[in-house]
Amino acid sequence: MDVDTAAPAAQVSIKHGLPEIEIYCYLLVLIFLIDHKKYDEAKACANASIARLKNLNRRTVDVLASRLYSYYSYAHELTNSLAEIRGTLLGLHRMATLHRDELGQETLLNLLLRNYLHYNLYDQAEKLRSKAPRFEAHSNQQFCRYLFYLGKIRTIQLEYTDAKESLLQAARKAPTAARGFRIQCNKWAIIVRLLLGEIPERTVFMQKGMKAALTPYFELTNAVRVGDLELFKAVAEKFASTFSADRTSNLIVRLRHNVIRTGLRNISISYSRISLPDIAKKLRLDSENPVADAECIVAKAIRDGAVDATIDHANGWVVSKETGDVYSTNEPQAAFNSRIAFCLNMHNEAVKALRFPPNSHKEKESAEKRRERLQQEEELAKHMAEEDDDDF
């Protein structure tokens, strides 16, 4: 509001307040407009606040600026104009790096990753993530977001083991109140575990407040566990809209091979010898030449070690070998190794997260120096006493 020239001096001074107060007011107005679904006005307010923020170089504004960056990106996401602010976010990230604003760097890096992933630009997101400067995480919320985006990038790049670790860590570190974020992490983690050939436990789908949201993925897991291709197709068609909204449709297409492999494994366990046409019939392969496709699938499963069998091409049979003792193989050792690695990793993270009182190392150093000084004084006293005895 314009201030009247005849107003008292106390009221005139309010117009020229501190920059921190100004940025805080921008933030309050932006949140108010978003809550009342006035997205166009919120977008204009966000643009004005960022333009004002660029002219400031005060470390006391960094925390408020990081919050303002988030709502700035959110306002443009609500108006479907995220591509417009990508250059602005890159410029702000460069400015935060030059000012050594680590909280701003965390926030802007996550916003840029979200911006790229919104348009399925996974290669550009990975290039930005790999070239971004390294720093210690200061915000647990931003670190959880970073792990989630990293898990999504690793999943698309077929690095399922690293993706699983990042997604599970993000879900574990996320606050209990962030239910929506934890649901998304669990959805992607379930898909990744299925792609790895694992079957998630039932308790994953029965978590408090997540049962309804994870129901489509529970039925999908059941179809993969059974190895029924028809059931898998029915579930994929039934919840196609849900999978599309979660952006997991492309990953579910990849699961088709896992379903076929699981069904083939069940067949090899049930039958010591079975013909290729029967395998194609039981797997319900809907191709032009199902027998040839079944032979290729069996050969690939044998090569990958998923099935312990041999193919008799002359008679068109698949002969399964006898199942030996699992404890005579390396599977128990691999299972124990993965559990030990998980425990050691958790221990290392707990040690890194320890907080110590300030200047504790100085007190320890002073105590050590004091002990050394006393020891040197004792040695000097002994040496002088020995010299006196020799003189005597």
N, C-alpha and C positions, 0 to 999 in steps of 0.2 A: 504494500500500500504506500502511496505517496504521503510523505510527512509534510504537514502544513508548516510554512516558515514561521508562523506565529506560535508554534507549539513550544512547550517548555524544553529546556535543555536536556532534562532527564529523558524525555520521550525521543528526542532527536538522536541521542546516543544509542538507543535500541536498534536503530536502523543499521548502524555500523557495528554489528556484533562480531564475535569471534568466528573464524572460518569453520571451526568444529561444530558450532551451533548451527551454522548455515547448512552444512552437509547433513547434520542430524535431522534438520527440518525437511530437507529434500527426501531423506530416507523415510520419514514418517508419512509425508504426502504420497510418496510412491507406493508404500504399503497400503495406505488408505484407498487409493485409486484401484489397485489390483483387487483388494477385498470386495470392492463395490462393482467389479467387472467393467470398469471404464478403461478398457485396454488401450484405446487410442490416446486418451489423455495421459495414461501412465507411460506410454512410449515417449510422448513429447516431454514429459517431466524427466524421464530417465536420460534422454538426450541432453537436456539442459543441465542436469546435475553432472553428467560426465564432462561436458564442456567446461563447467566451472571447476571441476576437480583437476582438470589438466593444468590449470593455471596455479595450482597450489603445490608447494613443496615443503610440507610439514609432516614430520613423523607422527605427530599426535593425531593425524587424520587417517592413518593407515588402517586401523581396525574398522572404522566406519566406512572407509573406502572399499574394503573387501566385501562388506555386506551390500554396499551400493552396487558393486560389480555384479553380484548374484542376481539382484532384482532387475538390474539393467538388462541382463541376458534373458531373464524370465519374462520380462515385459515384451521383448521382441519375439520370444518363442511363442507367446500367446497370440501374437499378431502375425505369425508365420513369416517373419522377416529376419531369421537368424543369419542368413547369408550376408545381409547388409552390414552387420556389425563385426564381421570376422577381422577385417583390417583394423578396426578400432581396438578390438581385444588384443590383437598382436602388438599394436603400438603401446597399449597399457601394460602388457606383459614386459615389453622391453623397458619401459619407464620404471616399473617395479623392480626389475633386475638391476638397473643402474642405481636406484635408490636403496638397494639392499632390503627391500620390503618383502620378506620371506612369506608372510601370510598372504600378501597380495599375489605373489608368484604362485603359491599353491592354488588359490581361488581361481586365478585367471587361467592357469594350466588346465584345471578341470573344466572350466567353461569352454575353453578352446577344444578340448577333447570331446565334450558333449556336442559342440557345434559341428565338428567333423563327423561324428558318429550319427548325428541326426540326418545327415545327407549320405550316409553309408560310404564316407571317404576314409576307409580304414587305413589305407597305405599312408595318406597324409597325416593321419592321427599318430601312427607309429613313428613316422619321421620326426614329428614335433616332439613326441615323448622321449625319443632317444637322444635328441639334440638339446633338449631343455636342460638348464643348469641343475645340478644336484644340490639338495639342501636337506636338512633335517626337518621332518614333519612337525609342525607346531599345533595343528588342529586335527583332532581325531576325526571329526566329521569330513574334513577335506581329504584326509588320508583314506578313509573308507570309500569315498567317491572315486578317488584315484585307483584304488584296487579294483573297484567294480568296472571302471572303464578299461583298465588293463586286462581284466579277465575277458571282457567282450572282444577286445582286439586279438588276444591270444586264441580265443575260440575260433574266430573267423580265419586265423592263420594256421589252423589245424594243430596248434600247440596245446593239446587238451590237458596235459599234466600240469603245466604252469597255469593254465586258465582255471583249472579246478582249485588249485592252491590259492590263487588270488581271490576267487569268488567266495570260497568258504571262509577265508580270513576276513573279507569285507563283511560277510554276514555275521561273523562272530564278534567283530569289533564294533559293529553298528549299535547305536543306543536302542534300548528296548522300545522307546516311544516311536522310533522311525520304522513303523510297521511296513509301510509301503516299500521303502528301500530294501528292507530285509526280504520281503516277498519277491521282489525282482531278482535279488541275489540268489535266492533259493531256486527260482525258476531256471535261471541260466545254469546254476550248479547242477541241477537235476539232469538237464539236457547233456551237459558235458560229461557227467558220470555215465550216462547211458551210452554216449559215443565212445567212452573208454571201455565199454563192456561190463561196467559195474551196475548193480541193481541197488538203488538207494533204499535205506531202511524205511519201514512203515512210519516210524516216529517222525521222520522228516516231514511227512504230509499231515501229521496230526498236531503240529505245533499250534499253540494258542493264538487264535485270531487269523490263522492262515489256511485253515482246512478248506474253506469254500474257494479261495483263490487258487489253491494248488490241486483242486479236484481234476481239472483236465490233464494235468501232468501225472496225476496218480493213475488215471486210466491209461494214459500213454505208456507209463512204466509197466503196467500190468500186461499190455499187449506185447511189449518188447520182452518181458520175462517169459511169457508163454511161447513166443516165437510164432504167433499166428499173424500171417501177412494180411488176411482179410479183416481181422479185428483191428489191426494197426491202421489200415486204410479207413475203416469206419470211424475210428476215434479222430484221425486227422481231418476228416470231412466234417465231423460233428462239431469240433471246436476250432474250425478254421479261422473264424473271426477273432477268437481269443489269441491264437498263435500269431495271427497277423498283427494284432495290436501290440503284442509283446515283442514283435520282431524276431521271432524264433522259427518262422516257417521254413526258411532255408536250412536251418539246422535239423529240423524234423525230417526233411527230405533225405538228409544224410543217414538218418536212423534206419532207413529201409534195409540197407545192407546188414546192419546189426540184427534186425529182426530175422532176416533169412539165415544168418549165421547161427543165431540161437536155435531156430527151428531145426537146422541141420545137425547141431550138436545133440539136441534131444533125440533125433532120429538115430544117430550113430550109437547113442547109449542104449536105445530100445531094441535095435536090430543088429545082429552080428553080420548079416548080409542082406542087402536090399538092392533092387534094380534101380537104374537111373530114372525110368519112367515113373516108378512109384515115388521116388524122391520128388520129382517135378509135380506129381499130383498132390502129395502131402504138403509141399511148400506153396501150392496154389500159384504157380508161376503163370502169368497171363501174357506170354510172349508167342511169337510165331513158331519158334522151335524150342519148346520148353525142355526137351531132353538134352539138347546141346547146351542150353543155358545152365541146366542143373549140373552137367559135367564140368563146366567152367567154374561154377560156384564151389563145387566139391573140391576141385583141384586147387583153387585159391585158398580154401579153408585148410586143406592139408598142408600147403606150403607155409601158411601163416602160423601153423601149430594149433589152430582152434579145434581141429578134429584129428584124431589118431586113427587113420584108416588108409586103405589102399584102393585104387581103382583097377578093376579087371576090365580092360577095354574090349577084350575078345568076347566076353559074355555080357558086358554091360552091367556089371555088378560093382557095388561098393562094399568092401569087406572091412569091417571094423576090427581093430585089434582089441585084445582083452585088456580090461581096465586094471592096472596094477595098483599097488599101494601108494597113496598120495604122499605118504611120509618118506618114501624112497626117492622122491623127486625134490626139486629145489623150491617148490611152491611154499612150504612152511617157512623156509629161510627167507624168501622174498617178503612174505607177509610180516614176519617179525622185523625184518629190516625196515620196512615202510613205517611200522609203528614206532620203532626206536627213533627213526629220523624225525617223525612228527613230534615226539616228546622232546628231543634235543632242540628242535627248532622253536618249540614253545618256551623252553627254558631260556634260550638265547634271547628271545623277544622280551621275556619277563626281566632279564638282567638289563637289557637296553632301556627298558621303561622305568627302571629304578630312579627315584628322585633323592638327591642328597642335599643336606643343608648348605647354604652358601658359605664359601671360604673354609670348608672343612679340610680341604687339602693343605691349606696354609697352616692350620693348626697341627696337622700331622707332620708337616715338614719342620715346623718349629720344635716339636717334641723330639723328632729324630736328631735335629741339630743340637738340641740341648743334651741329649744322651751322648752324642759324639764328643761334645765339648767336655763333659764330665769324664769320659773315658780318656781323652787326651790329657786332661789335668792329672788324672791318676797315674798315667804312664810317665808324665813329666816328673811328678813327685817321686815315683820309684827310681827314675833315672838319676835324679839329684841325690837321693839317699844313697844309691850305689856309689856315686862319685865321692860323696863325703866319706863313706867307709873306706874307699880306696885311698883317699888322702890320709886318713887316720893310720 
